[in-house]
Amino acid sequence: MKRNSKPKNFKEFLSRADYLKLTRLTPIPCVDAVIMWRGSFLLGKRNDKPAQGKWFLFGGRVLKDERLLDAVKRKVQNEIGVRISDSQIKFLTIGETIFHSDDPAGERHTINTVYLVRLPKSVDMSRFDAAQHSDIQWFRRIDPTWHPYVKMCLREAGFK
């Protein structure tokens, strides 16, 4: 792959069987975004495993040859339809998620670089990726029933 070529998704390189094997055998590098606007944070209700049906941060895999900041910008644009600049992104923390499952599609270990993303204006709620999320919503407080990883990231961002 050329150094300046655009990165591709893992799924473009691997068969489904190889992709599932990779996610079962190795941790996957990911980025996540705590998206803020006027004292609120944005979460999406996941359609896919793992954490299907749960409120979660926006983010996902870092692609081969992709800078972390570029991965955050790509994920925010793809998932909520908003373009952001480097100046809106601030490193927040490192975290990880481990999901064990009998279903290979739900088996994951991710190592996550988490960023705080400050939006200058509210999100057009109709522009989110409905293939990945059944809903998105602004919140002001952490719900005690949310996944521990989500709560940890939100606390790092200063929410209670």
SULMO-V509458 format. One record per pair of residues at least 24 apart in sequence whose C-alpha atoms are under 10 Angstrom apart, sorted by the first residue. I is the first residue (numbers start at 1). J is the second residue. D is the distance in Angstrom with one decimal. If there is no record, write none. Layout:
BEGIN
i->[I	I]
j->[J	J]
d->[D	D]
END
This chain:
BEGIN
i->[1	1	2	3	3	4	4	5	5	6	6	6	6	7	7	7	7	7	7	8	8	8	8	8	9	9	9	9	10	10	10	10	16	17	19	19	20	20	20	20	20	20	21	21	21	22	23	23	23	23	23	23	23	24	24	24	24	24	24	24	24	24	25	25	25	26	26	26	27	27	27	27	27	27	27	27	28	28	28	28	28	28	28	28	28	28	28	29	29	29	29	29	29	29	29	29	29	29	30	30	30	30	30	30	30	30	30	30	30	30	30	30	30	30	31	31	31	31	31	31	31	31	31	31	31	31	31	31	31	31	31	31	31	31	31	32	32	32	32	32	32	32	32	32	32	32	32	32	32	32	32	32	32	32	32	32	32	32	33	33	33	33	33	33	33	33	33	33	33	33	33	33	33	33	33	33	33	33	33	34	34	34	34	34	34	34	34	34	34	34	34	34	34	34	35	35	35	35	35	35	35	35	35	35	35	36	36	36	36	36	36	36	36	36	36	36	37	37	37	37	37	37	37	37	38	38	38	38	38	38	39	39	39	39	39	39	39	40	40	40	40	40	40	40	41	41	41	41	41	41	41	41	41	41	41	41	42	42	42	42	42	42	42	42	43	43	43	43	43	43	43	44	44	44	44	44	44	44	44	44	44	44	44	45	45	45	45	45	45	45	46	46	46	46	46	46	46	47	47	47	47	47	47	48	48	48	48	48	48	49	49	49	49	49	49	49	49	50	50	50	50	50	50	50	50	50	50	50	51	51	51	52	52	52	52	53	53	53	54	54	54	54	54	55	55	55	55	55	55	55	55	55	55	56	56	56	56	56	56	56	57	57	57	57	57	57	58	58	58	59	59	59	59	60	60	61	61	61	62	62	68	68	68	69	69	72	72	72	72	72	73	76	76	77	77	77	78	78	78	78	79	79	79	79	79	79	79	79	80	80	80	80	80	80	80	80	80	80	81	81	81	81	81	81	81	82	82	82	82	82	82	83	84	84	84	84	85	85	85	86	87	87	88	88	88	88	88	88	89	89	89	89	89	89	90	90	90	90	90	91	91	91	92	92	92	92	92	92	93	93	93	93	94	95	95	95	95	96	97	97	97	97	98	114	114	114	115	115	116	116	116	116	117]
j->[64	65	65	65	66	65	66	65	66	63	64	65	66	62	63	64	65	66	67	62	63	64	65	66	61	62	63	64	61	62	63	64	105	104	104	105	103	104	105	106	107	108	104	105	107	108	104	105	106	107	108	109	110	99	100	101	104	105	106	107	108	109	107	108	109	108	109	110	96	97	98	108	109	110	111	112	60	61	62	63	96	97	108	109	110	111	112	60	61	62	63	68	96	109	110	111	112	113	59	60	61	62	63	68	71	72	95	96	109	110	111	112	113	114	57	58	59	60	61	62	68	69	70	71	72	73	75	94	95	110	111	112	113	114	115	56	57	58	59	60	61	68	71	72	75	76	92	93	94	95	112	113	114	115	116	117	150	153	57	58	59	60	72	73	75	76	89	90	91	92	112	113	114	115	116	117	118	153	154	58	59	89	90	92	114	115	116	117	118	150	153	154	156	157	76	88	89	115	116	117	118	119	138	154	157	116	117	118	119	120	121	122	138	139	140	157	117	118	119	120	121	122	123	138	118	119	120	121	122	140	118	138	139	140	141	158	159	122	137	138	139	140	141	159	116	117	118	137	138	139	140	141	142	154	157	159	80	122	123	136	137	138	139	140	133	135	136	137	138	139	150	79	80	128	129	130	132	133	134	135	136	137	138	130	132	133	134	135	136	137	130	131	132	133	134	135	136	130	131	132	133	134	135	105	106	131	132	133	134	99	101	103	104	105	106	107	108	97	98	99	100	101	103	104	105	106	107	108	99	106	147	106	132	133	134	133	134	135	133	134	145	146	147	133	134	135	136	137	143	145	146	147	150	133	136	146	147	149	150	151	114	149	150	151	153	154	132	133	136	112	113	114	115	110	112	110	111	112	112	113	113	114	115	113	115	113	114	115	116	117	117	117	128	127	128	129	127	128	129	132	127	128	129	130	131	132	133	136	123	124	125	126	127	128	129	130	133	136	123	124	125	126	127	128	129	119	122	123	124	127	128	119	117	118	119	120	117	118	119	117	117	118	115	116	117	118	119	120	114	115	116	117	118	119	114	115	116	117	118	115	116	117	116	117	153	154	156	157	152	153	156	157	153	149	150	152	153	149	147	148	149	150	149	153	156	157	153	157	153	154	156	157	157]
d->[9.4	8.9	9.3	7.3	10.0	8.4	9.8	8.5	9.8	9.5	9.1	8.0	8.1	9.3	5.9	5.7	6.0	6.2	9.9	9.9	6.4	7.0	8.9	9.1	8.6	8.8	6.1	8.0	8.8	9.4	7.1	8.2	9.9	9.5	9.9	9.6	10.0	6.2	6.7	9.3	8.3	9.3	8.1	9.8	9.6	9.5	8.3	8.5	9.2	6.8	5.8	7.2	8.9	9.9	9.1	9.8	7.1	9.0	9.2	5.9	6.3	7.8	9.4	8.8	8.7	8.5	7.1	8.6	9.1	9.3	8.8	7.3	4.7	5.1	6.4	9.8	9.3	6.8	8.2	10.0	9.6	9.9	7.8	6.3	4.6	6.1	8.4	8.3	5.9	5.8	8.5	9.6	9.3	8.9	5.8	5.0	6.1	7.9	7.2	5.1	4.2	5.1	8.7	8.5	8.4	9.2	9.6	9.0	10.0	6.4	6.0	4.7	6.3	8.5	9.8	8.5	5.4	5.6	6.4	6.6	7.0	8.6	9.9	6.8	6.1	9.9	8.3	9.2	9.6	9.3	8.2	5.1	4.8	5.7	7.5	9.5	6.2	5.7	4.2	6.4	9.0	10.0	9.2	7.0	8.3	9.1	9.8	9.8	9.5	9.4	6.5	6.4	4.7	6.3	8.7	9.7	9.8	9.1	6.1	5.5	6.0	9.3	6.9	9.4	8.5	7.6	8.7	9.6	9.5	9.0	9.9	8.7	5.8	5.0	5.8	6.2	9.7	9.0	9.9	7.4	9.2	9.7	9.9	8.6	7.4	6.2	4.9	5.9	8.4	9.1	7.3	6.9	9.6	7.4	8.7	9.9	9.4	8.4	6.2	4.8	6.1	7.1	9.3	9.7	9.7	7.3	6.1	4.9	6.1	9.1	9.6	9.1	8.8	9.5	9.7	9.1	8.7	6.1	5.4	7.0	6.7	6.5	8.8	8.7	8.8	8.5	8.7	8.4	8.5	9.5	9.8	9.7	8.8	6.7	9.8	9.8	8.7	10.0	9.7	6.0	5.4	4.7	8.1	8.7	9.9	9.6	9.4	8.3	5.4	5.3	6.3	8.5	9.5	8.3	9.5	8.7	9.7	9.9	9.1	6.9	5.6	4.5	6.3	8.9	9.4	8.5	5.6	5.7	6.6	7.6	9.3	9.0	9.2	9.0	9.5	9.7	8.4	5.7	7.5	5.8	4.2	6.6	9.1	9.7	8.3	5.1	5.6	5.3	6.2	8.4	9.4	9.1	6.0	4.6	6.4	7.9	9.2	8.3	7.1	5.3	5.1	6.0	9.0	8.8	8.4	8.7	6.6	8.0	9.7	9.3	9.6	9.1	9.5	6.4	4.9	8.3	9.2	10.0	9.4	6.7	8.8	8.5	9.7	9.9	7.5	4.6	7.1	7.4	8.3	8.2	8.4	9.0	9.7	9.2	9.9	8.5	8.0	9.6	9.5	9.9	9.7	7.4	7.8	9.1	9.9	8.9	8.4	9.0	9.7	9.8	6.8	8.0	8.3	9.4	9.4	8.1	7.8	8.9	6.2	9.4	9.5	9.3	6.6	9.9	8.8	9.2	9.7	9.5	9.9	9.1	9.7	8.8	9.8	9.1	8.5	8.5	9.5	8.8	9.4	9.7	7.9	9.8	9.6	9.9	8.8	9.4	9.0	7.8	9.9	8.9	9.4	9.1	9.4	9.5	8.8	9.4	9.3	7.8	6.8	9.8	8.3	5.4	4.9	8.3	9.1	7.4	8.3	9.9	7.5	8.2	7.7	8.6	5.8	3.9	6.1	9.3	9.6	8.6	8.1	8.0	8.9	8.9	5.2	5.7	7.6	8.9	9.8	7.2	8.4	8.2	8.8	9.6	8.2	8.9	7.8	9.4	9.4	9.9	9.8	9.3	9.1	9.0	9.7	8.0	5.5	5.3	6.9	8.5	10.0	6.3	5.8	4.7	6.8	9.3	8.8	5.5	5.1	6.5	8.5	4.5	6.2	8.9	5.8	9.5	8.0	9.7	6.9	7.0	9.5	7.4	7.3	9.0	8.8	7.4	9.8	8.6	8.0	7.4	9.8	9.3	6.8	9.7	9.8	7.4	9.6	9.9	9.0	9.0	9.3	9.4	9.4	6.9	10.0]
END
